[in-house]
Amino acid sequence: MPRFYLLRRALFVSVGLAAACMSLPALADMPTAVTFPANSVWAQEVGNLTHSDDSLDYTVAVAAGKTLQLNLLSRNPNVFFKVKDQSQDKVVLDTGKTGESTWSTPNPTATTYAIRVYIDSAAIKSGESAKFALQIGQYGAEDMQSPATAVTFEAGKPWAQRDGVLDSGAPVYNFTVAIAAGMTVKVNLVSGNPELHFRVTDQTHDKKLVDTSTTGANTWSESVAGATNYEIQVYVDPAAIPSGQKARFTLQVGQYASGDMQPAKPASVPAAAELK
């Protein structure tokens, strides 16, 4: 094989490798778009920071009505993260200043966030590395629900009462109740936590009737012309309950003839449900 051909081929290989090496930093600087596995509200990104590569960038698109939660796990206490709301072009968090390792925010509208995990290069020596795991959650109350509990009435008693507990891992409790034609249904929610609300859906007619997070009330009633099945969801924004804490509640459901006076009050609520 002619020497000129070998030299030319070697030159092409060298140039190609050089071009590839030159392109790597540009690719590394591009943010990683976070995606979620099927049927999961959580994703995790694992990275490694060094003295020369002291930050990694991510973006995540969060749907309207969802809460974004970020958890940063690292053995190195000097690893932090910043969050920028790209829709408002505004930095909303820098844990290097606040010291947080977990953070969440509700999103009334669809929003894209830029997240930078970083370490001060002065805080890590050349040749050392700081590993981390960034956990990203995107969830709404409907993503974490309990099986529905049927509310039934004892003979001669117009009120039924159910107790429950919510926490950040199980922020929704579902109930169903069947109300006969010509009756009035009434729902009361009793809890010491003002962040707990309930919503009612007419399952028979596939119609949303009330959400107390918007009405500000903890009671609701409706006259029922025809026999109707209702779904009642007691819920809380997971971000409103600190990890490890629980919110107790009592749900009272009454049914009585629409032309009658409201029957006697339901049974008294245990002090635990009132205070916690």
C-alpha positions as CSV (number, residue, x, y, z in Angstrom):
1,M,0.0,0.0,0.0
2,P,1.5,3.4,-1.0
3,R,3.0,5.4,1.9
4,F,1.0,8.5,0.9
5,Y,-2.3,6.6,1.3
6,L,-1.3,5.4,4.7
7,L,-0.3,8.9,5.8
8,R,-3.5,10.4,4.4
9,R,-5.6,7.7,6.1
10,A,-3.9,8.3,9.5
11,L,-4.4,12.0,9.0
12,F,-8.2,11.5,8.5
13,V,-8.4,9.3,11.5
14,S,-6.5,11.8,13.7
15,V,-8.7,14.7,12.4
16,G,-11.8,12.6,13.0
17,L,-10.8,11.8,16.6
18,A,-9.9,15.4,17.2
19,A,-13.3,16.5,16.0
20,A,-15.0,14.0,18.1
21,C,-13.1,15.1,21.2
22,M,-13.9,18.7,20.4
23,S,-17.6,17.8,20.2
24,L,-17.8,16.0,23.6
25,P,-17.8,19.0,25.8
26,A,-20.6,20.6,23.8
27,L,-22.7,17.5,24.2
28,A,-21.9,17.2,27.9
29,D,-23.0,20.8,28.4
30,M,-26.4,20.1,26.9
31,P,-29.1,19.5,29.5
32,T,-30.6,16.1,29.9
33,A,-34.4,16.0,29.4
34,V,-36.0,14.0,32.2
35,T,-38.5,11.4,31.1
36,F,-40.7,9.2,33.3
37,P,-41.1,5.4,33.0
38,A,-44.5,4.1,32.1
39,N,-47.0,4.1,34.9
40,S,-44.6,5.9,37.3
41,V,-44.6,9.4,38.7
42,W,-40.9,9.2,39.6
43,A,-37.7,9.4,37.6
44,Q,-34.1,9.3,38.8
45,E,-30.9,10.8,37.3
46,V,-27.5,9.7,38.6
47,G,-24.4,11.8,38.1
48,N,-20.8,12.5,39.1
49,L,-19.3,15.9,39.7
50,T,-15.6,16.7,39.7
51,H,-13.3,19.7,40.1
52,S,-13.3,20.4,36.4
53,D,-16.9,19.2,35.6
54,D,-18.7,20.8,38.6
55,S,-22.3,20.9,37.3
56,L,-24.8,18.9,35.4
57,D,-28.0,20.3,33.9
58,Y,-31.5,18.7,33.5
59,T,-34.9,19.9,32.2
60,V,-38.3,18.6,33.1
61,A,-41.7,19.5,31.7
62,V,-44.4,19.4,34.4
63,A,-48.1,19.2,33.4
64,A,-50.8,21.6,34.7
65,G,-52.2,20.6,38.0
66,K,-49.2,18.5,39.0
67,T,-46.7,18.9,41.8
68,L,-43.0,18.9,41.1
69,Q,-40.8,17.3,43.8
70,L,-37.0,17.1,43.8
71,N,-34.9,15.0,46.2
72,L,-31.1,15.3,46.0
73,L,-29.1,12.4,47.5
74,S,-25.3,12.6,48.0
75,R,-22.7,11.7,50.6
76,N,-21.0,15.0,49.8
77,P,-22.6,17.8,51.7
78,N,-21.3,20.4,49.2
79,V,-23.5,19.1,46.4
80,F,-26.5,21.4,45.8
81,F,-29.1,22.2,43.1
82,K,-30.7,25.2,41.5
83,V,-34.1,25.4,39.9
84,K,-35.2,27.8,37.2
85,D,-38.8,28.3,36.1
86,Q,-38.2,28.7,32.3
87,S,-41.7,29.9,31.6
88,Q,-41.0,32.9,33.8
89,D,-37.2,33.0,33.3
90,K,-36.8,33.1,37.0
91,V,-34.6,31.1,39.5
92,V,-36.9,29.9,42.1
93,L,-34.5,27.9,44.3
94,D,-30.8,27.6,45.1
95,T,-30.2,25.0,47.8
96,G,-26.6,26.3,48.2
97,K,-28.3,29.2,50.0
98,T,-31.2,27.5,51.6
99,G,-29.6,24.2,52.6
100,E,-32.5,22.0,51.5
101,S,-32.1,18.5,50.0
102,T,-35.8,18.2,49.0
103,W,-38.2,20.7,47.5
104,S,-41.6,20.7,45.9
105,T,-44.0,23.2,44.2
106,P,-47.5,22.9,42.8
107,N,-48.1,23.9,39.1
108,P,-51.5,25.4,38.2
109,T,-50.2,25.7,34.6
110,A,-47.9,23.6,32.5
111,T,-44.3,24.6,33.3
112,T,-40.8,23.6,32.2
113,Y,-38.0,23.7,34.8
114,A,-34.2,23.7,34.4
115,I,-32.4,22.0,37.2
116,R,-28.6,22.3,37.8
117,V,-26.9,20.0,40.2
118,Y,-23.6,21.6,41.2
119,I,-20.6,21.8,43.5
120,D,-18.3,24.7,44.2
121,S,-15.0,23.6,42.4
122,A,-13.1,25.0,45.4
123,A,-14.9,22.4,47.6
124,I,-13.6,19.4,45.7
125,K,-10.0,18.5,45.0
126,S,-8.6,17.6,41.6
127,G,-9.0,13.8,41.1
128,E,-11.9,13.5,43.5
129,S,-15.6,13.1,42.6
130,A,-18.9,13.6,44.2
131,K,-21.7,11.2,43.2
132,F,-25.3,12.1,43.5
133,A,-28.8,10.9,42.6
134,L,-31.5,13.4,41.7
135,Q,-35.1,12.1,42.2
136,I,-37.7,13.9,40.2
137,G,-41.4,13.4,41.0
138,Q,-44.4,14.8,39.0
139,Y,-47.7,13.9,40.5
140,G,-51.2,15.0,41.2
141,A,-53.7,13.9,43.9
142,E,-55.2,11.5,41.4
143,D,-51.9,9.6,40.9
144,M,-51.9,8.2,44.4
145,Q,-55.3,7.0,45.5
146,S,-56.8,4.3,47.8
147,P,-59.4,1.8,46.7
148,A,-62.9,3.2,47.1
149,T,-64.7,2.5,50.4
150,A,-68.5,2.1,50.2
151,V,-70.5,4.2,52.6
152,T,-73.7,2.5,53.7
153,F,-76.4,3.4,56.2
154,E,-77.7,1.4,59.1
155,A,-81.5,1.0,59.3
156,G,-83.2,4.0,60.9
157,K,-79.9,6.1,60.9
158,P,-79.7,8.9,58.4
159,W,-75.9,9.5,59.0
160,A,-72.9,7.3,58.2
161,Q,-69.4,8.2,59.4
162,R,-65.9,7.1,58.1
163,D,-62.5,7.9,59.5
164,G,-59.3,8.0,57.5
165,V,-55.7,9.1,57.4
166,L,-53.8,10.8,54.7
167,D,-50.0,11.4,54.2
168,S,-47.7,12.5,51.5
169,G,-47.4,9.0,50.1
170,A,-51.2,8.4,50.1
171,P,-52.9,11.8,49.7
172,V,-56.3,10.7,48.4
173,Y,-59.0,8.6,50.1
174,N,-62.0,7.5,47.9
175,F,-65.5,6.8,49.0
176,T,-68.7,5.8,47.1
177,V,-72.3,6.2,48.3
178,A,-75.7,5.4,46.7
179,I,-78.5,7.9,47.4
180,A,-82.1,7.1,46.6
181,A,-84.4,9.2,44.5
182,G,-86.2,12.1,46.4
183,M,-83.5,12.3,49.0
184,T,-81.0,15.0,50.0
185,V,-77.3,14.0,50.4
186,K,-75.1,16.0,52.7
187,V,-71.3,15.7,53.2
188,N,-69.3,17.1,56.1
189,L,-65.5,16.9,56.4
190,V,-64.0,17.2,59.8
191,S,-60.2,17.6,60.3
192,G,-57.8,19.7,62.2
193,N,-55.7,20.2,59.0
194,P,-57.1,23.1,56.9
195,E,-55.3,21.7,53.8
196,L,-57.7,18.7,53.5
197,H,-60.5,19.1,51.0
198,F,-63.1,16.9,49.3
199,R,-64.6,16.7,45.8
200,V,-67.8,15.1,44.8
201,T,-68.6,13.5,41.4
202,D,-72.0,12.3,40.2
203,Q,-71.0,8.9,38.8
204,T,-74.4,8.2,37.3
205,H,-74.2,11.3,35.1
206,D,-70.4,11.6,34.9
207,K,-70.5,15.1,36.4
208,K,-68.2,16.9,38.8
209,L,-70.3,18.7,41.4
210,V,-68.1,20.4,43.9
211,D,-64.5,20.8,45.1
212,T,-64.1,22.4,48.5
213,S,-60.6,23.7,47.7
214,T,-62.4,26.3,45.6
215,T,-65.5,26.8,47.7
216,G,-63.7,27.2,51.0
217,A,-66.4,25.2,52.8
218,N,-66.1,21.9,54.6
219,T,-69.7,20.9,53.9
220,W,-72.0,20.4,50.8
221,S,-75.5,19.1,50.1
222,E,-77.7,18.4,47.1
223,S,-81.3,17.2,46.5
224,V,-81.4,14.0,44.4
225,A,-84.2,13.8,41.8
226,G,-83.3,10.3,40.6
227,A,-81.3,7.5,42.3
228,T,-77.6,8.5,42.0
229,N,-74.2,7.0,42.8
230,Y,-71.6,9.5,44.1
231,E,-67.9,9.4,44.5
232,I,-66.4,11.4,47.3
233,Q,-62.6,12.0,47.3
234,V,-61.0,13.4,50.5
235,Y,-57.5,14.7,49.4
236,V,-54.6,16.9,50.3
237,D,-51.6,18.2,48.3
238,P,-48.7,15.9,49.2
239,A,-46.5,19.0,49.5
240,A,-48.7,20.2,52.4
241,I,-47.8,17.3,54.6
242,P,-44.2,17.0,55.8
243,S,-42.6,13.6,55.4
244,G,-43.5,11.3,58.3
245,Q,-46.6,13.2,59.4
246,K,-50.2,12.2,58.9
247,A,-53.5,14.1,58.6
248,R,-56.5,12.4,60.2
249,F,-60.1,13.1,59.1
250,T,-63.7,12.1,59.6
251,L,-66.1,12.1,56.7
252,Q,-69.8,12.3,57.6
253,V,-72.4,11.5,54.9
254,G,-76.1,12.0,55.5
255,Q,-79.3,11.2,53.5
256,Y,-82.8,12.3,54.3
257,A,-86.0,13.1,52.5
258,S,-85.7,16.3,50.6
259,G,-88.9,17.8,52.1
260,D,-87.9,17.0,55.6
261,M,-85.9,19.1,58.1
262,Q,-82.2,18.0,58.4
263,P,-82.1,15.1,60.8
264,A,-80.2,15.0,64.0
265,K,-76.5,15.7,63.9
266,P,-74.2,12.8,63.2
267,A,-72.3,11.2,65.9
268,S,-69.6,13.3,67.6
269,V,-66.2,13.2,66.1
270,P,-63.3,11.7,68.1
271,A,-60.9,14.2,69.5
272,A,-58.0,12.7,67.5
273,A,-59.7,13.6,64.2
274,E,-60.5,17.1,65.4
275,L,-57.0,17.9,66.6
276,K,-54.6,16.3,64.2
